[in-house]
Amino acid sequence: MAMDEGEQLSEYWVKCEGVLEDDLAPGDICRLQVNELMLSEKAYSVLKPILTEVGEVLPVTYQGADWYFLNVLKAIDADESNSHQNEFSQVDKIAFKSCDIEGQTVWTSPFGHYSYLYCSERFVELVQVAELTGIAFEQIDTV
């Protein structure tokens, strides 16, 4: 329930361990169900300087290697006059006020029940320069 509401998980966290029964190796950054990312050791080392401003980082063991669970806690309200949800509460369109996201890197929003992640150009550049794999980006509006 805490995951769905953008709350801290660290006080409940038990280091998880898992394997994937799939021939495909995961990328350096894996998107989970809601406002979380899984980060490989490489992704963690590249993104570490910004992670404390974004949320909490929790340890995970995956396929015998150290990975990191990023629970994004930074939440920014959408500009609801320029955003829209469909009848299933899925975000069809979202916009943020540029003054609200200035200086931010990764965030979620109560608009859409914290189910989506958003990021700045700075974050995209960090990922691209480090050639991190496993994540794609889509442009959204600012007003």
C-alpha positions in Angstrom: 0.0 0.0 0.0 2.9 2.4 0.8 4.2 1.9 -2.8 0.9 3.0 -4.3 0.8 6.2 -2.1 4.4 7.3 -2.7 5.5 6.6 0.9 8.9 5.5 2.3 9.5 1.8 2.4 12.8 1.7 4.3 11.3 1.0 7.7 9.6 -2.1 6.3 12.4 -3.1 3.9 13.8 -6.6 3.9 16.6 -7.1 1.4 15.1 -9.1 -1.4 16.8 -11.7 -3.5 15.5 -13.0 -6.8 16.2 -14.6 -10.2 14.6 -14.2 -13.5 13.7 -17.2 -15.6 14.2 -15.5 -18.9 17.0 -15.7 -21.5 17.0 -11.9 -21.9 19.3 -10.0 -19.6 17.7 -6.9 -17.9 18.9 -3.4 -18.8 20.8 -1.2 -16.4 17.5 0.5 -15.4 14.3 -1.5 -15.1 10.9 0.1 -14.6 8.7 -1.6 -12.0 4.9 -1.4 -11.5 4.5 2.1 -10.1 7.0 4.8 -9.0 10.1 2.6 -8.7 13.1 1.7 -10.7 15.6 -1.1 -10.3 19.2 0.0 -10.9 22.2 -2.1 -11.8 25.5 -1.4 -10.1 26.5 0.6 -13.1 23.3 2.7 -13.1 23.6 3.2 -9.4 27.2 4.5 -9.6 26.2 6.9 -12.4 23.0 8.2 -10.8 24.1 8.2 -7.2 24.7 12.0 -6.9 21.0 12.7 -7.7 19.4 9.8 -5.9 19.0 11.3 -2.5 17.0 14.2 -3.9 14.7 11.8 -5.7 13.8 9.2 -3.0 15.1 6.3 -1.1 17.5 3.6 -2.4 17.1 0.1 -1.0 19.4 -2.9 -1.6 18.3 -5.9 -3.7 20.1 -9.0 -4.8 19.3 -10.0 -8.3 20.9 -13.1 -10.0 23.5 -13.0 -7.3 24.5 -9.4 -8.1 23.9 -6.2 -6.1 21.1 -4.1 -7.5 19.2 -1.1 -6.1 15.5 -0.4 -5.7 14.8 3.3 -6.2 11.5 4.3 -4.5 10.8 7.7 -6.0 9.3 9.9 -3.3 9.7 13.3 -5.0 6.1 14.3 -6.0 5.1 17.3 -8.0 1.5 18.3 -8.7 0.5 18.4 -12.4 -1.0 21.4 -14.0 -4.5 19.8 -14.0 -6.0 22.4 -16.4 -3.6 21.0 -19.1 -3.7 17.3 -18.0 -6.2 14.6 -18.5 -7.0 11.1 -17.2 -9.3 8.6 -19.0 -12.2 6.8 -17.5 -9.8 4.2 -16.0 -7.8 6.8 -14.2 -4.9 6.4 -16.6 -3.0 9.5 -17.6 -3.7 10.4 -21.2 -1.9 13.8 -21.0 0.1 15.5 -18.3 1.7 18.9 -18.1 3.8 20.5 -15.4 4.5 24.1 -14.7 8.1 24.8 -15.6 8.6 26.7 -12.3 7.6 23.5 -10.4 10.0 21.2 -12.1 13.0 23.6 -12.4 16.1 21.9 -10.9 14.3 18.5 -10.5 15.6 15.2 -12.0 13.1 12.5 -11.4 9.6 12.7 -9.8 6.1 11.2 -9.7 2.8 13.0 -9.3 -0.4 12.5 -7.3 -2.1 13.1 -10.7 -2.4 9.5 -11.8 -2.0 8.1 -8.3 1.8 8.1 -8.3 1.8 5.5 -11.1 4.0 7.3 -13.5 7.6 8.6 -13.4 8.8 11.8 -15.0 12.3 13.1 -15.5 14.2 16.1 -16.7 16.5 16.5 -19.7 19.4 16.3 -17.1 18.4 12.8 -16.2 18.0 11.8 -19.8 21.5 13.1 -20.5 23.0 11.3 -17.6 21.5 8.0 -18.8 22.6 8.6 -22.5 26.1 9.7 -21.7 26.7 6.6 -19.5 25.0 4.4 -22.2 22.7 2.9 -19.6 20.2 0.5 -21.1 16.7 -0.6 -20.3 14.7 2.6 -20.3 13.0 4.8 -22.9 11.8 8.4 -22.7 8.8 10.2 -24.0 8.5 14.0 -24.2 5.8 15.7 -22.1 4.5 19.3 -21.9 5.4 22.1 -19.6 3.4 25.2 -19.2 
